[in-house]
Amino acid sequence: MLLRSLRPYILKAYGSWTVLLLSYIAGLKMSGEAALSAVLGLVALSLYVNSKQCLALWLKKKGHGPHLFIFIVQVVVASLIIIYLTLGSFVTLAPFALVPLLYALFFISGRGHKLYTEVIGFATLSLSSLIARFLTAGELDIRLYVAVAVFFAAGVFKVRVQLRKGVRERFMMVAYVFFSLIVYYVCGLPVLIILPLSENLLHSLTLYRVPLKVTGWIEVAKGVAFIVLLRNLF
């Protein structure tokens, strides 16, 4: 009965959960350490991500129901956990809160499906790699965050090609892959790390068709391959 009542407040965006988890694992892999703080950190980040569901319900219902209250509770609890885990170092992480705040601003203003909003959303999810490494190794690794965010943001363009199949979307996907190569080169990151994005190029050029479920598993496999390459080449 309790699970059924909570079901409407659970975010069902499996892609978002996948990016959150894989990004977090990437941060843990690069630190090479595991601790209780890592588990608590993942709980806090999960609450942040899941709070989007209540925010969306509140906007849809125009203030009716407990949605706003549940949203605030999740954000406050998550923030208290992060503050507790980082203690005096919280100020170091605070500037990065601008990324999810910017996403929330665009989402609330009704621009949630704009390309730039979705890219910022993936950049927000990728912050989990930064936080995981900070909680376990005590290092603020900006290069790691750039590597993770640039890789997973490609998923935004992949989905648009998958759904619309237009020349514009295909061109943007190809352009983004080359943009990613430039960013990696400028940041001194091994470009081989984003080798899995070659599948994005193949899909944009051929528009090969597979069932939607298979597409999801392809993206998961690419994320896992990225983590392996990141650990071996970074």
Secondary structure as GFF3:
##gff-version 3
##sequence-region A 1 234
A	DSSP	alpha_helix	2	6	.	.	.	ID=ss1
A	DSSP	three_ten_helix	7	9	.	.	.	ID=ss2
A	DSSP	alpha_helix	14	31	.	.	.	ID=ss3
A	DSSP	alpha_helix	36	61	.	.	.	ID=ss4
A	DSSP	alpha_helix	67	86	.	.	.	ID=ss5
A	DSSP	three_ten_helix	87	89	.	.	.	ID=ss6
A	DSSP	alpha_helix	90	93	.	.	.	ID=ss7
A	DSSP	three_ten_helix	94	97	.	.	.	ID=ss8
A	DSSP	alpha_helix	98	108	.	.	.	ID=ss9
A	DSSP	alpha_helix	115	137	.	.	.	ID=ss10
A	DSSP	alpha_helix	142	164	.	.	.	ID=ss11
A	DSSP	alpha_helix	167	186	.	.	.	ID=ss12
A	DSSP	three_ten_helix	191	197	.	.	.	ID=ss13
A	DSSP	alpha_helix	198	206	.	.	.	ID=ss14
A	DSSP	alpha_helix	212	233	.	.	.	ID=ss15
###
